[in-house]
């Protein structure tokens, strides 16, 4: 009986961890983060920004 209960607890912990991992790793977050990083890098080298990167700052202020 103890083995069955322990097995169920371990499965519950693994399933919960997997669900939390999936909820915290959304693909669009990393894409926007990468674009912000690229924008900051190009600005630090005083290079021209493409239109797509210029719009990032406008999107972030509009959503707030």
C-alpha positions as a LaTeX table, in Angstrom:
\begin{tabular}{lrrr}
\hline
Residue & $x$ (\AA) & $y$ (\AA) & $z$ (\AA) \\
\hline
Unk1 & 0.00 & 0.00 & 0.00 \\
Unk2 & 2.84 & 2.40 & 0.81 \\
Unk3 & 4.48 & 1.64 & $-2.54$ \\
Unk4 & 1.27 & 2.44 & $-4.40$ \\
Unk5 & 0.85 & 5.75 & $-2.54$ \\
Unk6 & 4.49 & 6.71 & $-3.11$ \\
Unk7 & 4.17 & 5.89 & $-6.81$ \\
Unk8 & 1.08 & 8.10 & $-7.11$ \\
Unk9 & 2.80 & 11.00 & $-5.32$ \\
Unk10 & 5.84 & 10.75 & $-7.59$ \\
Unk11 & 3.65 & 10.68 & $-10.72$ \\
Unk12 & 1.70 & 13.71 & $-9.43$ \\
Unk13 & 4.92 & 15.67 & $-8.81$ \\
Unk14 & 6.28 & 14.82 & $-12.26$ \\
Unk15 & 3.00 & 15.74 & $-13.98$ \\
Unk16 & 2.74 & 19.01 & $-12.04$ \\
Unk17 & 6.31 & 19.94 & $-12.89$ \\
Unk18 & 5.71 & 19.22 & $-16.56$ \\
Unk19 & 2.55 & 21.36 & $-16.64$ \\
Unk20 & 4.30 & 24.26 & $-14.88$ \\
Unk21 & 7.20 & 23.97 & $-17.33$ \\
Unk22 & 4.84 & 24.13 & $-20.30$ \\
Unk23 & 3.01 & 27.15 & $-18.91$ \\
Unk24 & 6.23 & 29.07 & $-18.26$ \\
Unk25 & 7.91 & 28.42 & $-21.60$ \\
Unk26 & 5.89 & 30.10 & $-24.29$ \\
Unk27 & 7.58 & 30.42 & $-27.68$ \\
Unk28 & 6.49 & 34.01 & $-28.32$ \\
Unk29 & 8.24 & 35.22 & $-25.16$ \\
Unk30 & 11.65 & 34.13 & $-26.37$ \\
Unk31 & 11.02 & 35.55 & $-29.83$ \\
Unk32 & 10.24 & 39.01 & $-28.44$ \\
Unk33 & 13.15 & 38.76 & $-26.00$ \\
Unk34 & 15.51 & 37.94 & $-28.86$ \\
Unk35 & 14.22 & 40.89 & $-30.86$ \\
Unk36 & 14.70 & 43.24 & $-27.91$ \\
Unk37 & 18.21 & 41.92 & $-27.42$ \\
Unk38 & 19.00 & 42.44 & $-31.12$ \\
Unk39 & 17.52 & 45.94 & $-31.00$ \\
Unk40 & 19.66 & 46.88 & $-28.00$ \\
Unk41 & 22.75 & 45.43 & $-29.65$ \\
Unk42 & 22.20 & 47.34 & $-32.90$ \\
Unk43 & 21.52 & 50.55 & $-30.99$ \\
Unk44 & 24.71 & 50.14 & $-29.00$ \\
Unk45 & 26.70 & 49.89 & $-32.25$ \\
Unk46 & 24.82 & 52.92 & $-33.69$ \\
Unk47 & 23.49 & 50.88 & $-36.59$ \\
Unk48 & 20.21 & 51.48 & $-38.41$ \\
Unk49 & 17.30 & 49.47 & $-37.09$ \\
Unk50 & 14.95 & 47.59 & $-39.41$ \\
Unk51 & 11.30 & 48.65 & $-39.26$ \\
Unk52 & 10.33 & 45.47 & $-37.44$ \\
Unk53 & 12.69 & 46.29 & $-34.56$ \\
Unk54 & 11.60 & 49.93 & $-34.44$ \\
Unk55 & 8.03 & 48.78 & $-33.76$ \\
Unk56 & 9.00 & 46.73 & $-30.68$ \\
Unk57 & 9.16 & 49.75 & $-28.40$ \\
Unk58 & 5.77 & 50.97 & $-29.65$ \\
Unk59 & 4.15 & 47.57 & $-29.01$ \\
Unk60 & 5.44 & 47.35 & $-25.45$ \\
Unk61 & 4.17 & 50.85 & $-24.55$ \\
Unk62 & 0.78 & 50.22 & $-26.15$ \\
Unk63 & 0.20 & 46.99 & $-24.27$ \\
Unk64 & 0.79 & 48.65 & $-20.91$ \\
\hline
\end{tabular}
